[in-house]
Amino acid sequence: MKFKRFTSLLVMMVLLSVLGTSIYALSVRKGPYLLFPGDNTQMTVLWQLDGSASTVIEWGTDTSYSLGSINTSEYGSDHQHRYVIPNLTPGTRYYYRVNVGGTYHTGSFNAAPASSAENVKFLAYGDTRSYPADHDAVCAQMNTTYTNDPDFQTFTLHVGDFVNDGDLESEWTSQFFGRTRAATIGLQANLPIVGCMGNHEYSGVLYEKYWPYPFEAGGRYFSYDYGPVHIAVIDQYTDYSTGSAQLNWLENDLASSTKEWKFVVLHQPGWSAGGHSNDTNVQNRLQPLFLAHRVDIVFCGHNHYYAHCDVQGVHHVTTGGGGAPLYAPSSNAEYLVYAEAVLQFCEIEIQGDQLYMTAREVNGSVIETFSVSHVVVPQLPWSDGFESGELTAGGWVASGGQIQIQTDAYSGTYAARTNRETSVEKWISTEGFTNVHVKYARKTSGLELDEFLVTEWFDGSAWHELERTQDSSWALVEKVCAAGADENRMFKLRFRAEGADSKDYTFIDAVEVFAGTSGPDTTPPTPDPMSFQTAPYATGSASISMTASTASDPSGVEYFFECLSAGGHNSNWQAGPTYEDTGLQPDTSYTYRVKARDKSSNANETAYSGTAAATTQSGGGVEMYVADIAMSFENKGPNYNGVAVVTVKDSNGNNVEGAAVYGTWSGAVGGSVQGITVANGTVSLSSAKIRNGGTFIFTVTDVVKSGVTYNSSLNVETSDSVTTN
C-alpha cells in the first residue's frame, strides 16, 4: 500500500515537472510584434514566453477572428513563437489575437497594398536605445498618427541601435520590448517594423534572433517592395567595399527595381550634422549608386537628433531621436537643410509622383516638412556670373587651394579666381535635355608650360575633358558635351587649376549650361483658376480645415490660402493642398479662397478660386463623454470573461461613431483593451478569460476622435463592475 502511494506521488511529481508550465499561467516576455515578410499576402507575428507552452493564434477581418486559428509550438531554445498568417487580401485590415493560457494579446495590421498601388504612407524612426520611457513617448505619438489616419498603419522603418548593448538579452527585454511600456507594446503589436543593424547591436546575434528578416546570404542586408516603394536595407558591419558581395548586390538590386520610389535604410549617415563624423564609405561607395539609380531618401541614425541633408537631390535624413540620449547638431554642416535635437519620428506620404515628408516631435509638433516630385523639373538653361559676390550662392563646391570672388571680371562686377591646385564644381541635372552645351569666359595668369586651366564634365562615373588652356586674355568659349551628358541627373561641370602654385591664377566668369532652344516658363499650373476639392469646414471651435484641388505643373506646385474675413489667417506658400486655420473665434464665419503657383523661376500663379465660407463650432466646440458602461459576463464551461459595452455621446446628445475607446480590466483579470464605436455610439470590450470567474472591473482610460474633445468630467460613469454567480 505504501509502495502504491509512493508510486502515485512520483507519477504526479513527474507530471507536474513536465506539464507545470502549461498548468500554471505563463507571462509573455516579448510581443506579440509584427514583421513584414516581403509578400503582400502574408504577415509574420512573433512572440516569446517565459516558459514552454503551446499557444493559439486567431485572425480575421474583425474581432470575431473567424478566418483562422492555429496552435503554435515554440522554436529555437528560448520559448519563441512565430506564425506567418497566409492568404491575405492586399490592402485589407486584419485583426489577430494570441491566446496564452487563457490571456489574449491582441493586435491589428493592414496587409501590404497591391503591387500596382500608386499611393502609400509609412513611418520611420530609430536609435531607440537606453531610455525606454522616452522611446515609449515617441511610440505614443506614432500610435496617434496611425490612429488618426489609418492609412499610416503600414510599417515603420527603424534605422538601428534598438538597444544599448545588443548582445545582452536583458536589454532587449527591458529596453525595446519592455512590458511596462504600453505605447511601445501597442506600436509593436499593430505596426510591422523593418530595421537595419546598428553599431550597438554589436555581434548581431540577438538582432537576427528577434528580427529574422529575409537576409541575403552572408550578411544582414535585404530588400523588399511595398506598393509603389522599393526599400533596400544595408548592413554596414558586413563588407561593402568595391567588388564585395553586398555592394554588387545593392547595385543590382537598385538597378533592377522598377518601382517609382526608392529608399535606403542604414545606420551610420554619409551626411548629417556632427556628433559622429560623416561616413566616407557612404559618400564614396554608396552615394554614386544612389544617384545612378535615383534613390529618393536615405534614412539613417547614429547621431541622436533630426537632420536633413540634400546631396545632389538625394535626401539623407537622420532620424535618431527615438529615445537615445540627445545631443546638439551643428548648424553649418555640409549640405545641411535643417537639424534639431529633439525626440522625433518621420511620416512619409506618397501620392503618385509626389512625396511629402514630415518630421514630427514627440508632442506632435512639426519639426520640418519637405517634398519630392518625380515630375521632371527642367534645370536648363542655367547660368551664373558670380554677381552675388559669393561662390556658394550659385551652388559651387570648391576644393584644394584657394578660390575667391574678385572684381577682374569678363562681364559685370565679379568673377571667380583660383590659385594653387584648386577646383570648383557645380552639379546640374540635365534630365529632359540632349545636346548639352557649356559656355564660359576664362583667362589665366602666370601659368608655366605644365600648368593649365582644365574644364571638365562628369557623367556619373568619370570626368571628361572639354578644354585645357593657358590663354592669358579673357575669351568666351562654347563647348558641346558628348552624348553621356544627355538626360543625366548626375551631370557636373568643373574648372580645375592643374599644376598651379601660389603665384599662378585662373579666372572664370559668365558660365552657362544649356541645350536646345527652351525658353522661359510662362504657363501657370492647372486648374486655372484654382478650386476647392473640399470646401472649408469647422474642425472645432477655433479651427477650420480645407483642401484645394490638386494642381499640376512640370516644375512642381505650391498653394496659398487666403482668409478674407473676421481676422482669420492666411497660409504661407506650402507644398501640400490641405490647410487648417487655427486660433479662430467660436461661432464665427470665415471666408477663404485659394490659388497655386509653379516652381519655375517665373513662379507663375493661377487665378484665385471662388470664395467659400465655414463657421466655427460654438461654445468651445462639441465635446464627448462616456454616457454608459453596461457590464455583463460570458461563461463557457469553467471559463468566464467580463464584457463592457461602452456608450459614447457628444455634448449635443448624439451618439459618437468612430471614437477609439481605451480601457483597462482589473479585479479577477487584468489587461488593456481598445475598440472603435459603431453607429449607435457603442463598443463592446471583452476581458481575458479566467477559470471560476470573480469580479470583473472595467475602467475607461481615454476616448479619442479627431476633431472632438473628450471631457471625462462629463462622464456619467467611468468605471463599472460585474461579479459572476
C-alpha positions as a printed Julia matrix, in Angstrom:
725×3 Matrix{Float64}:
   0.0    0.0     0.0
   2.84   2.38    0.89
   4.57   1.48   -2.36
   1.45   2.31   -4.36
   1.15   5.66   -2.61
   4.79   6.42   -3.31
   4.38   5.41   -6.95
   1.32   7.67   -7.35
   3.16  10.57   -5.75
   6.16  10.02   -8.0
   3.97   9.96  -11.11
   2.26  13.19  -10.02
   5.62  14.89   -9.44
   6.81  13.86  -12.89
   3.61  15.18  -14.48
   3.91  18.45  -12.64
   7.52  18.74  -13.79
   6.65  18.05  -17.41
   3.36  19.95  -17.58
   3.93  22.62  -14.98
   4.45  25.44  -17.4
   1.14  24.7   -19.1
  -0.74  24.16  -15.84
   0.33  27.45  -14.37
  -0.06  30.79  -16.18
   2.88  31.92  -18.28
   3.9   35.51  -18.97
   4.59  36.95  -22.4
   8.17  38.24  -22.41
   8.07  39.92  -25.82
   5.32  40.77  -28.27
   3.26  39.93  -30.0
   5.06  42.0   -32.61
   4.91  42.18  -36.39
   7.43  41.63  -39.17
   6.61  42.19  -42.84
   7.99  39.19  -44.79
   8.04  40.99  -48.15
   4.85  39.37  -49.51
   1.62  41.36  -49.65
  -0.42  38.22  -48.92
   1.39  37.46  -45.65
   2.21  38.92  -42.24
   4.55  37.44  -39.63
   3.53  37.57  -35.95
   6.17  36.77  -33.3
   6.07  36.42  -29.53
   8.18  34.98  -26.71
   7.11  33.4   -23.42
   8.76  32.88  -20.06
   8.47  29.11  -20.4
   7.46  26.24  -22.67
   3.84  26.05  -23.82
   1.73  25.74  -26.9
  -0.35  28.79  -27.79
  -3.14  29.66  -30.18
  -3.22  32.5   -32.73
  -6.52  33.52  -34.34
  -7.16  36.13  -37.02
  -9.87  37.66  -39.16
 -11.16  40.85  -40.74
 -12.92  41.77  -37.49
 -12.63  40.88  -33.84
 -14.57  37.65  -34.26
 -11.22  36.29  -35.56
 -13.1   33.89  -37.82
 -10.64  33.4   -40.7
  -8.18  31.09  -38.98
  -6.96  29.53  -35.75
  -3.62  27.73  -35.35
  -1.92  26.03  -32.42
   1.73  27.07  -32.27
   4.75  25.43  -30.72
   7.93  27.18  -29.74
  11.0   27.18  -31.95
  14.64  27.62  -31.02
  15.8   27.27  -27.43
  14.25  30.34  -25.8
  10.46  29.86  -25.92
   9.9   31.86  -29.12
   6.79  31.5   -31.28
   6.23  32.64  -34.83
   3.41  32.3   -37.31
   3.1   33.65  -40.84
  -0.55  34.49  -41.48
  -1.23  33.45  -45.1
  -3.74  34.18  -47.86
  -4.23  37.86  -47.03
  -6.01  40.19  -49.42
  -3.7   43.13  -50.25
  -4.76  46.41  -48.68
  -7.21  44.76  -46.25
  -7.29  45.37  -42.49
  -6.9   42.32  -40.24
  -7.19  41.66  -36.51
  -5.41  38.92  -34.58
  -5.05  37.67  -31.05
  -2.66  35.27  -29.34
  -4.09  33.09  -26.57
  -1.51  32.31  -23.89
  -3.07  30.22  -21.16
  -6.42  32.0   -21.45
  -4.96  35.51  -21.66
  -5.43  37.23  -25.02
  -2.86  39.56  -26.58
  -4.38  41.46  -29.48
  -3.25  43.5   -32.44
  -4.15  44.52  -35.96
  -2.46  45.37  -39.25
  -3.14  46.35  -42.82
  -1.94  43.85  -45.41
   0.53  45.44  -47.84
  -1.12  47.06  -50.86
  -1.31  45.68  -54.37
   1.92  45.96  -56.34
   0.15  48.36  -58.71
  -0.73  50.82  -55.92
   0.4   54.39  -56.52
  -0.19  55.85  -53.04
   1.2   54.76  -49.68
   2.07  56.17  -46.25
   4.6   54.88  -43.72
   6.72  55.95  -40.72
  10.44  55.95  -39.87
  12.45  56.34  -36.67
  15.37  54.8   -34.78
  18.09  54.96  -32.12
  15.62  53.76  -29.51
  18.26  52.59  -27.04
  18.95  53.4   -23.39
  15.85  55.35  -22.31
  12.69  53.2   -22.71
  10.43  55.91  -21.24
  11.5   58.35  -23.97
  11.09  55.61  -26.57
   7.6   54.94  -25.24
   6.72  58.62  -25.62
   7.8   58.54  -29.27
   5.77  55.35  -29.8
   2.72  57.03  -28.27
   2.81  59.82  -30.85
   3.4   57.31  -33.67
   0.34  55.4   -32.43
  -1.61  58.66  -32.54
  -0.54  59.17  -36.16
  -1.92  55.88  -37.44
  -4.96  56.0   -35.13
  -5.95  59.39  -36.56
  -5.03  58.33  -40.11
  -5.31  54.53  -40.55
  -3.51  54.78  -43.91
  -0.31  55.14  -41.86
  -0.82  51.68  -40.31
   1.51  50.09  -42.86
   5.04  49.71  -41.48
   7.77  51.71  -39.8
  11.42  51.79  -40.72
  13.97  51.54  -37.9
  17.48  52.92  -38.51
  19.25  50.75  -35.94
  20.5   50.86  -32.34
  17.4   49.17  -30.99
  19.09  48.76  -27.59
  22.28  49.93  -25.87
  24.04  46.55  -25.77
  22.62  44.29  -28.44
  24.43  41.24  -27.05
  22.53  41.38  -23.73
  19.2   39.56  -23.6
  18.21  41.69  -20.61
  18.39  44.89  -22.65
  16.17  43.56  -25.44
  13.7   42.53  -22.73
  13.78  45.75  -20.7
  14.57  48.43  -23.29
  12.92  47.59  -26.62
  10.28  45.05  -25.57
   9.59  46.39  -22.06
   6.31  45.01  -20.69
   5.54  48.17  -18.69
   5.56  50.39  -21.8
   2.0   50.35  -23.11
   2.61  52.58  -26.13
   5.67  50.56  -27.19
   3.73  47.3   -26.87
   0.89  48.85  -28.87
   3.17  50.01  -31.67
   4.85  46.63  -31.98
   1.52  44.78  -31.99
  -0.01  46.97  -34.71
   2.82  48.11  -36.99
   5.45  45.9   -38.68
   9.0   47.1   -38.02
  11.65  46.95  -40.75
  15.05  47.8   -39.29
  18.73  47.75  -40.08
  21.51  46.71  -37.72
  23.22  49.5   -35.75
  26.63  49.53  -34.12
  25.01  48.96  -30.71
  23.63  45.65  -31.94
  27.28  44.52  -31.64
  27.64  40.89  -32.85
  24.13  40.97  -34.31
  23.26  37.52  -32.94
  20.27  38.76  -30.94
  19.29  41.22  -33.67
  18.91  38.22  -36.01
  17.17  36.22  -33.28
  14.39  38.74  -32.79
  14.28  40.14  -36.33
  14.52  37.19  -38.76
  14.27  39.28  -41.9
  14.83  37.65  -45.32
  18.58  38.36  -45.24
  20.83  37.76  -48.21
  23.4   35.01  -47.69
  26.5   36.16  -45.85
  25.12  39.37  -44.36
  22.24  41.16  -42.71
  21.06  43.1   -45.75
  17.84  42.64  -47.7
  15.23  44.49  -49.73
  11.51  44.4   -50.41
   8.71  46.12  -52.32
   5.66  47.75  -50.75
   3.16  49.13  -53.26
   4.98  51.84  -55.26
   8.03  51.67  -52.95
  11.31  49.72  -53.03
  13.39  49.67  -49.85
  16.96  48.37  -49.53
  18.31  47.75  -46.01
  22.11  47.96  -45.67
  24.4   46.12  -43.25
  27.32  48.47  -42.59
  29.02  45.84  -40.43
  29.44  43.4   -43.32
  31.93  44.28  -46.05
  30.56  46.68  -48.68
  33.81  47.75  -50.27
  34.25  47.86  -54.05
  33.74  44.39  -55.51
  32.16  43.0   -52.32
  29.1   40.76  -52.42
  26.97  43.35  -50.63
  27.91  46.26  -52.89
  27.36  44.14  -56.0
  24.0   43.03  -54.61
  22.96  46.62  -53.86
  23.85  47.87  -57.33
  21.91  45.03  -58.97
  19.01  45.44  -56.53
  18.58  49.16  -57.2
  19.16  48.8   -60.94
  16.61  46.02  -61.34
  13.82  47.67  -59.33
  11.08  49.24  -61.44
   9.32  50.9   -58.51
   8.6   54.63  -58.74
  10.14  55.4   -55.35
  13.37  54.02  -53.88
  14.63  54.29  -50.31
  17.69  53.01  -48.46
  17.93  52.29  -44.73
  21.33  52.27  -42.98
  22.69  53.26  -39.59
  25.77  55.48  -40.0
  25.0   58.52  -42.16
  27.05  59.77  -45.07
  25.87  63.31  -44.41
  24.49  64.53  -41.09
  25.09  67.4   -38.65
  28.0   66.48  -36.43
  28.46  64.24  -33.42
  29.65  61.1   -35.15
  31.52  62.18  -38.29
  30.11  61.6   -41.77
  30.74  58.08  -43.07
  33.02  58.42  -46.09
  32.19  54.88  -47.23
  28.6   56.0   -47.72
  29.81  59.09  -49.56
  32.29  57.34  -51.83
  30.78  53.89  -52.36
  27.03  54.26  -51.93
  26.15  57.81  -52.99
  27.18  57.15  -56.64
  24.73  54.22  -56.66
  22.04  56.36  -55.06
  22.48  58.95  -57.8
  22.74  56.44  -60.63
  19.59  54.57  -59.62
  17.51  57.5   -58.42
  17.25  56.82  -54.7
  14.96  59.42  -53.17
  15.68  59.26  -49.41
  18.38  57.57  -47.34
  17.12  57.03  -43.78
  19.88  56.8   -41.16
  20.55  57.32  -37.46
  23.68  57.0   -35.25
  23.51  60.71  -34.37
  20.83  61.38  -31.79
  18.88  64.23  -33.35
  16.94  65.04  -36.51
  18.88  66.27  -39.54
  18.1   66.64  -43.23
  20.84  66.98  -45.85
  20.11  67.34  -49.57
  23.04  65.93  -51.57
  22.52  66.35  -55.31
  18.83  65.57  -54.98
  19.3   62.57  -52.66
  17.82  63.39  -49.25
  19.85  62.0   -46.33
  17.54  62.03  -43.29
  18.97  61.33  -39.83
  16.06  60.23  -37.65
  17.97  59.36  -34.49
  15.52  60.77  -31.95
  13.74  57.56  -30.97
  14.76  57.6   -27.31
  18.56  57.58  -27.14
  20.26  60.48  -25.29
  20.05  63.61  -27.46
  22.91  65.94  -28.35
  23.11  69.2   -30.26
  23.65  69.14  -34.03
  25.9   71.54  -35.9
  24.19  74.34  -37.79
  26.77  74.62  -40.6
  27.25  71.02  -41.73
  27.8   70.35  -45.43
  24.56  70.09  -47.47
  22.51  70.66  -44.31
  18.92  71.83  -44.79
  17.69  71.59  -41.19
  18.68  69.99  -37.87
  17.26  69.93  -34.34
  17.97  67.96  -31.16
  14.55  66.52  -30.35
  12.76  63.22  -29.81
  11.01  62.57  -33.1
   9.93  60.32  -35.95
   9.09  60.79  -39.64
   5.86  60.5   -41.61
   6.21  59.74  -45.32
   3.26  60.16  -47.69
   3.4   59.24  -51.38
   0.72  60.37  -53.81
   1.59  59.16  -57.28
   4.57  61.2   -58.45
   4.7   63.38  -55.33
   6.23  62.65  -51.9
   5.66  64.63  -48.72
   7.79  64.04  -45.61
   7.02  65.42  -42.16
   9.4   65.18  -39.21
   7.25  65.26  -36.1
   8.21  65.94  -32.49
   7.13  63.7   -29.62
   4.41  66.2   -28.67
   3.01  66.18  -32.2
   4.57  69.47  -33.32
   6.03  69.63  -36.82
   9.83  69.95  -36.99
  10.29  70.13  -40.76
   8.44  69.24  -43.93
   9.79  68.77  -47.42
   8.51  67.34  -50.67
   9.99  65.42  -53.58
   8.48  65.48  -57.04
   9.06  62.92  -59.76
   7.77  65.38  -62.3
  10.95  66.34  -64.12
  11.82  69.94  -63.27
  13.87  71.43  -66.09
  17.15  72.89  -64.81
  18.4   74.15  -68.14
  19.26  76.73  -69.24
  21.4   77.52  -66.18
  23.87  80.37  -65.72
  25.99  82.07  -63.09
  28.07  85.22  -63.49
  29.11  85.29  -59.8
  27.31  88.61  -59.39
  26.06  87.62  -55.94
  29.64  88.04  -54.74
  29.51  84.58  -53.13
  30.6   81.25  -54.58
  28.09  79.19  -52.6
  25.14  81.26  -53.83
  25.47  79.56  -57.2
  25.81  76.12  -55.66
  29.51  75.79  -56.41
  31.67  73.48  -54.29
  35.39  74.27  -54.02
  38.25  72.01  -53.02
  42.05  72.16  -52.94
  43.81  75.51  -52.69
  42.21  78.94  -52.67
  39.33  80.45  -54.6
  37.98  83.98  -54.34
  35.29  86.14  -55.87
  37.03  89.29  -57.12
  36.47  92.21  -59.48
  38.65  91.33  -62.51
  35.58  90.18  -64.49
  34.76  89.36  -68.1
  31.34  90.97  -67.69
  29.52  92.55  -64.8
  31.34  93.16  -61.48
  32.62  89.8   -60.27
  34.42  86.66  -61.45
  35.89  83.6   -59.7
  39.69  83.45  -59.29
  41.75  80.43  -58.21
  45.35  79.79  -57.34
  47.33  76.69  -56.39
  45.84  73.26  -57.13
  42.18  74.28  -56.85
  38.96  73.05  -58.39
  35.4   74.32  -58.29
  32.43  72.27  -59.46
  28.68  72.57  -59.87
  26.06  69.81  -60.09
  23.33  70.49  -62.69
  20.8   67.85  -63.72
  20.32  67.64  -67.5
  17.21  65.45  -67.24
  14.85  66.24  -70.09
  17.62  67.62  -72.35
  20.05  66.44  -75.01
  22.85  68.14  -76.95
  24.27  69.79  -73.82
  26.37  72.95  -74.37
  28.71  74.69  -71.94
  29.66  78.35  -72.45
  32.06  80.26  -70.21
  34.65  83.05  -70.15
  38.16  82.28  -68.89
  41.73  83.52  -68.7
  44.93  82.61  -66.81
  47.87  84.48  -65.29
  51.42  83.29  -64.63
  50.98  79.67  -65.76
  54.09  77.79  -66.88
  54.4   75.15  -69.59
  52.99  72.28  -67.5
  50.23  74.31  -65.82
  46.68  74.62  -67.18
  43.11  75.64  -66.54
  41.14  72.44  -67.27
  37.39  72.38  -67.96
  35.66  69.02  -67.42
  32.23  67.44  -67.12
  31.14  64.37  -65.13
  28.77  61.64  -66.35
  28.23  59.92  -63.01
  31.26  57.65  -63.13
  34.09  59.52  -64.92
  35.3   63.04  -65.76
  35.64  64.11  -69.42
  37.85  66.97  -70.56
  36.38  69.8   -72.63
  39.44  72.05  -72.76
  42.81  72.84  -71.19
  44.21  76.33  -71.74
  46.91  78.84  -70.78
  45.3   81.81  -72.55
  46.16  84.97  -70.68
  43.37  87.16  -72.12
  39.65  86.9   -71.5
  37.87  84.76  -74.1
  34.31  83.47  -74.3
  34.24  79.84  -75.43
  31.47  77.33  -76.09
  31.85  73.55  -75.93
  29.47  70.68  -76.72
  29.46  67.69  -74.37
  29.36  64.1   -75.64
  26.14  62.05  -75.54
  26.85  60.86  -71.98
  25.82  64.3   -70.75
  22.3   63.9   -72.17
  19.41  63.19  -69.79
  21.89  62.87  -66.93
  20.84  63.51  -63.36
  24.49  63.36  -62.21
  25.99  65.86  -64.66
  28.64  68.11  -63.11
  30.76  70.92  -64.51
  34.26  71.5   -63.09
  37.03  74.07  -63.56
  40.39  72.86  -62.26
  43.79  74.55  -61.92
  46.33  71.85  -62.78
  49.89  72.23  -61.55
  49.42  75.84  -60.44
  51.35  77.24  -57.47
  50.85  80.27  -55.23
  51.71  82.85  -57.92
  49.54  81.3   -60.65
  45.91  82.27  -61.21
  42.95  81.17  -63.29
  39.74  83.18  -63.82
  36.2   82.01  -64.65
  33.11  84.08  -65.45
  29.79  84.1   -67.32
  29.16  80.34  -67.06
  26.17  78.87  -68.91
  24.86  75.34  -69.45
  22.07  74.94  -71.98
  20.53  72.63  -74.53
  18.06  73.01  -77.37
  16.02  76.16  -77.71
  13.99  76.13  -74.47
  12.58  79.47  -73.34
  11.22  80.75  -70.02
   8.16  79.07  -68.49
   5.16  81.43  -68.6
   2.35  78.9   -68.05
   0.66  78.65  -64.63
  -0.39  75.32  -63.1
  -3.71  73.68  -63.84
  -6.53  74.04  -62.98
  -6.58  77.78  -63.58
  -8.39  79.33  -61.78
  -7.91  77.11  -58.72
 -10.79  75.42  -56.9
 -11.53  73.65  -53.64
 -11.6   69.86  -53.55
 -13.01  70.02  -50.02
 -14.67  73.3   -49.09
 -13.76  74.88  -45.73
 -15.36  73.15  -42.72
 -15.12  73.58  -38.96
 -12.94  71.1   -37.09
 -13.61  72.71  -33.71
 -14.5   75.97  -32.04
 -11.16  77.53  -33.06
 -10.21  75.81  -36.33
 -11.33  75.4   -39.94
  -9.81  72.98  -42.46
  -9.94  72.92  -46.26
  -8.3   71.15  -49.22
  -7.55  72.61  -52.63
  -7.92  70.67  -55.84
  -4.61  69.02  -56.71
  -2.7   71.32  -59.05
  -0.28  70.14  -61.72
   2.79  71.68  -63.36
   6.02  70.18  -64.73
   8.08  72.28  -62.32
   6.02  71.39  -59.23
   3.4   73.44  -57.38
   2.71  75.34  -54.16
  -0.59  76.52  -52.65
  -1.67  79.74  -50.93
  -4.88  80.02  -48.89
  -6.27  83.5   -48.13
  -8.81  84.36  -45.43
 -10.95  87.33  -46.45
 -12.94  87.99  -43.27
 -13.15  88.1   -39.48
  -9.44  88.29  -38.82
  -8.6   84.75  -39.92
  -5.14  83.79  -41.11
  -3.53  83.33  -44.5
  -1.29  80.33  -45.1
   2.26  80.63  -46.32
   3.08  79.2   -49.72
   3.02  75.47  -48.93
   3.69  72.16  -50.7
   0.52  70.31  -49.66
  -3.06  71.08  -50.76
  -4.58  70.94  -47.24
  -4.64  73.91  -44.86
  -6.05  74.25  -41.34
  -6.57  77.76  -39.97
  -6.3   77.74  -36.16
  -6.63  80.26  -33.34
 -10.07  81.38  -34.56
 -13.08  82.65  -32.6
 -16.01  80.34  -31.74
 -19.3   80.61  -33.64
 -17.74  82.89  -36.28
 -17.97  82.73  -40.08
 -14.72  82.85  -42.08
 -14.37  83.14  -45.86
 -11.46  81.67  -47.87
 -10.07  81.35  -51.37
  -7.02  79.57  -52.77
  -4.5   79.92  -55.61
  -1.47  77.96  -56.78
   1.87  78.79  -58.37
   4.54  76.74  -60.11
   8.17  76.35  -59.04
   9.69  77.78  -62.19
  11.86  80.88  -61.95
   8.83  82.93  -63.03
   6.64  81.5   -60.21
   3.55  81.6   -62.47
   0.33  81.91  -60.45
  -3.19  80.72  -61.17
  -6.19  82.93  -60.6
  -7.88  82.6   -57.2
 -10.68  80.11  -56.73
 -14.18  81.24  -55.89
 -14.8   82.01  -52.22
 -16.17  79.52  -49.68
 -17.12  80.07  -46.05
 -17.4   77.99  -42.87
 -18.47  78.77  -39.31
 -16.51  77.58  -36.3
 -18.29  75.49  -33.7
 -19.88  77.34  -30.8
 -19.33  77.26  -27.05
 -15.85  75.83  -27.09
 -16.83  73.08  -29.55
 -18.61  69.76  -29.26
 -17.25  67.5   -26.53
 -17.78  63.78  -25.98
 -18.15  61.72  -22.85
 -18.96  58.22  -21.61
 -22.73  58.02  -21.24
 -22.97  54.43  -20.05
 -21.0   51.28  -19.28
 -23.16  48.15  -19.42
 -21.44  45.23  -17.71
 -22.02  41.51  -18.21
 -20.05  38.3   -18.29
 -19.75  35.31  -20.59
 -19.46  31.74  -19.36
 -18.18  28.81  -21.39
 -17.55  25.75  -19.25
 -15.32  26.72  -16.31
 -14.1   29.88  -18.08
 -15.52  33.34  -17.53
 -14.76  36.7   -19.07
 -16.13  40.17  -18.47
 -17.87  42.24  -21.17
 -18.18  46.04  -21.06
 -20.41  47.8   -23.59
 -19.37  51.47  -23.56
 -21.65  54.17  -24.98
 -20.1   57.48  -26.1
 -22.21  60.58  -26.74
 -21.41  64.19  -27.57
 -22.49  67.28  -25.69
 -25.47  67.62  -28.04
 -26.7   64.18  -27.01
 -25.74  62.49  -30.29
 -24.13  59.07  -30.49
 -20.42  59.31  -31.44
 -19.3   56.9   -34.16
 -15.64  56.17  -34.86
 -14.26  57.07  -31.41
 -11.36  54.98  -30.12
 -12.18  53.84  -26.57
  -9.25  52.74  -24.38
  -9.71  50.92  -21.08
  -8.27  48.54  -18.52
  -9.59  45.43  -16.81
  -8.85  44.76  -13.14
 -10.18  42.59  -10.35
 -10.39  38.96  -11.46
  -8.23  39.62  -14.52
  -6.06  42.48  -15.81
  -5.16  43.86  -19.21
  -5.61  46.79  -21.57
  -8.16  46.85  -24.4
  -9.35  49.24  -27.07
 -12.06  49.4   -29.7
 -13.93  51.73  -32.06
 -17.53  52.84  -31.54
 -20.11  51.98  -34.2
 -23.09  53.98  -35.47
 -25.07  53.72  -32.21
 -22.07  55.05  -30.26
 -21.24  51.75  -28.59
 -18.25  49.44  -28.49
 -18.02  46.04  -26.81
 -14.78  45.28  -24.99
 -14.03  41.86  -23.53
 -11.56  40.81  -20.86
  -9.34  37.76  -20.97
 -10.86  34.52  -19.73
 -10.29  33.12  -16.25
 -11.42  29.95  -14.54
 -14.22  30.13  -11.94
 -14.93  33.81  -12.56
 -14.92  36.54   -9.94
 -15.39  40.33  -10.05
 -14.55  41.95  -13.39
 -13.87  45.71  -13.16
 -13.64  47.85  -16.31
 -12.33  51.44  -16.35
 -12.29  53.83  -19.33
  -8.87  55.49  -19.57
  -9.31  57.59  -22.73
 -11.59  58.3   -25.68
 -10.05  59.68  -28.87
 -11.58  61.03  -32.07
 -10.06  63.6   -34.4
 -11.76  66.98  -34.07
 -13.74  66.1   -30.92
 -12.54  66.71  -27.37
 -13.03  64.02  -24.72
 -14.2   65.64  -21.44
 -14.05  62.98  -18.73
 -15.69  65.35  -16.26
 -18.95  64.89  -18.22
 -18.84  61.09  -17.87
 -21.98  59.52  -16.44
 -19.68  56.73  -15.32
 -16.02  55.97  -15.91
 -15.8   52.56  -14.24
 -18.19  49.68  -13.58
 -18.03  46.04  -12.49
 -19.81  42.74  -12.66
 -19.49  39.68  -10.41
 -20.14  36.12  -11.57
 -22.59  33.97   -9.61
